[in-house]
Amino acid sequence: MTPRNIFPQILTFIFYLLLQIFFVRQLVFLNHAFCFVYVATVILLPFDISRVQLVFLGFIAGIFIDIFYNTIGANAAAMTFIAYIRTPILALLVPQRGYDERQILSLKSMGLSWFVSYVTILTFVHHFILFSLEASDFGLILPILAKVIASTIFTTLVIIIIQFFRKD
């Protein structure tokens, strides 16, 4: 990350956290689909960020949400894990032309199909870990999967909608 783009990244990071705490927290669809738009804090960080920084920022974002949601580390665990696996997921989804280290990770720059695939995979993993930790009983696997799938679709749609209002 260059000094020129650090400030906008910090603002984006803070924006998604505050959006989650003050507005999106109340978005629940049919008591099964929850919106966790704050996952975008890690998902949308630049390509050239180190894995250590990524994991640290994921933990910070997760613990910040845990404080407001009173979830005792579940969000921190889920965010730390998706921050850790983000690099292999990016390697798995590498486009034919490759990645430009200076490229901004956004819907506009990466294209709809790539962006939806990327966000959906990491959001699904986050939600599966989060809801599994909250339920703490794998006997509830069907209700957990229903919440995970519904919440993944909901969260991915909200992140995509927000991307339409982003200036790159």
N, C-alpha and C positions, 0 to 999 in steps of 0.2 A: 504494500500500500504506500502510495506516495503521500507526502504531507498535504498535497492539494486535495486528495479525496478522503482524507481521514475525517475531517469535520462533517461532510455530508453523511458518511457512514455512521458516525456517532449519533447524529440527529435521527437517522433512519432507525437505528437500534433503539433509541429512547422512544421514538414515535410508536413503534410496534408494542413495546412494553406498556406504555401509557394507554394506548388504544385497547389493549387487552384488559387492563385493570379497570378503566373507567367506562368503557362502552361495550366491548364485545363479551364481557363476562355475563351479561344478561341475555345473550343470544343463545337460546336453546330451542331446537325444533323437535316437537313431539316427544320431549323428555328423553330422547336418545341421541340426537345430534348436537354436539357441543362445539363451539367455535374456539379454537386455540390459535389465533392469528399470530401470537408471539413467537411461534416456531420460525417465522420469517426472519427473526433476528439472526439466526444462524444460517438458515437456508440462503439468504440473499447477500451474505458477506462476500467480498471479492475472492476471486480464484487464488490470488497470490498471498493470502493470509496463511501463516504457518499453522500446522496442526495443533501445536501447543496453545497458541493464541485462540484458536477456534474452540478448543475444549474448555479453556478458561472462560471465554465469553459465553459459551453454552451453559456452563455451570452458574455463572453470575446471573444470566437471564432466568434460568430455572429457579434458583434460590430466591430471586426477587419476586417471582410469581408465587412461589411457595409461601412467602411471608404474607401476601395478600389473600391467598386462597386457603391458608392454614392446612397445607397438605403434607407437611413434615418430610420434605425431600423428594417426593415423587416426581415433581416437575424438574427438579435439579438432576435427578437420575436420568430421566428421559431426554432432557436437553443435552446433557453431557454425552450420552450415548450417540445421539444423532450427530452431534458435532464430531465425534470420533469417527463415525462411519461415513461422513460426508465425502471425504477424499476418495475412498474406494467406490462410492456411488458415482461420483463425477468421472472416475476412470472407466466405470462400466458404461456410462452414457455418453462417452466422448463422441462428438459429431465427426463426420468425415474430414472436415477442414481443421479439426482440432480446436483447442481453446486458445484464445489470445489472453495472456496473463493480465493485460490492461483492460480487458473487456468487462463491462458491468454485467452482473448476473441479473438479468431482468427478462420479462416476457418479450419486450420489444427487441432486445439484442439477441436472444437465443431462439426465438420462434415458439409458437404455441405448443406444438406436440412435444418438443424437448422439455420445455418449461413445465408442462402439466405432468409429464412422466417423472421428472426430477422432484417436483414438489409433492406429488402423490406418494412416491416411495418413502421419502423422509418423514412426511406427515403420518403415514400409516405406521411406520416403525415407532415414532414418538407416541402416537395414541395407543398402540398396543402395549407398550411398556407402561405408560401412565395408567391406563385403565386396569391392567393386570396388577400393578402395585396397589392401586386403590381397592380392588376387589379382594386381593390376597387369597384367592381361592380359585384354583383352576377347574374346579367343579362347575364354575359359572362361565365356562368358555363360550357357550353360545350367546348369552347376554353380552359378554365382553366383546365378542366379534361383531355383534350387531351395533354396539356403540362405536366400536373402532371404525367400521365401514361407514356408518352414517356420519360420524364426526370428521372422518378423512375427506369425504365428499364435500361436506359443508365448509370445512376450513380451507380446502383447496380452492373452492369457488370464491370465497371471500378474498383470499390472497390474489387470485387472478383479477378480480374486480378492482382491487386496490392498485394493481399494476397498470390498469388503464388510465389512472389519474397521475401516474408517476412521470416526471420529466427526466429524460436521459440525455 
